[in-house]
Amino acid sequence: MNYKVLKNGEQLAVQSCGVYPRPYNCDEVMEYVMFTAEAGTELVIESETEIQSAVIRPLSANIPFEISFGKIIVTIDRPVKL
């Protein structure tokens, strides 16, 4: 893991789990965070490597974000799986 996630300034625990993607025959690790969200929840994603671009999926969620000083800043106005 080379990143951390902050919710309204408080660092969240980043969890990991193994996934077995098809059609590949190898194990991979996925990392995620879980939290409660209400209108105005701000997430900041910081990486050891400077972030230059990002895509938030699914695109249909239409979640706006900005990249500032190599960090992704996302404001969530509702609970959503991203």
Residue, then its C-alpha position, 0 to 999 in steps of 0.5 A: m500500500n502506498y497511499k492513505v485516505l482521509k475522511n474529513g481530515e481523519q485517516l481511514a483504515v485501508q483494508s486489503c483482500g485477495v481477488y482472483p480475476r478471470p480469465y487470469n490465473c493469478d491472485e491479486v490484492m485489492e485495497y479498499v476503505m469503508f465508511t459512512a457518508e453524509a452530504g459534504t463528506e470530503l475524501v482526500i487520497e494521498s499517494e507516495t507517488e504524485i497523482q497526476s490523473a484519476v478516474i472515479r468509477p462507475l462513471s455513471a455515479n458522476i462524482p466530481f473530483e479535483i487533483s490538487f498538489g498530487k492529491i485527489i479530493v472528492t466531495i460525496d453528497r450521498p452514500v455510493k459504491l465507487 
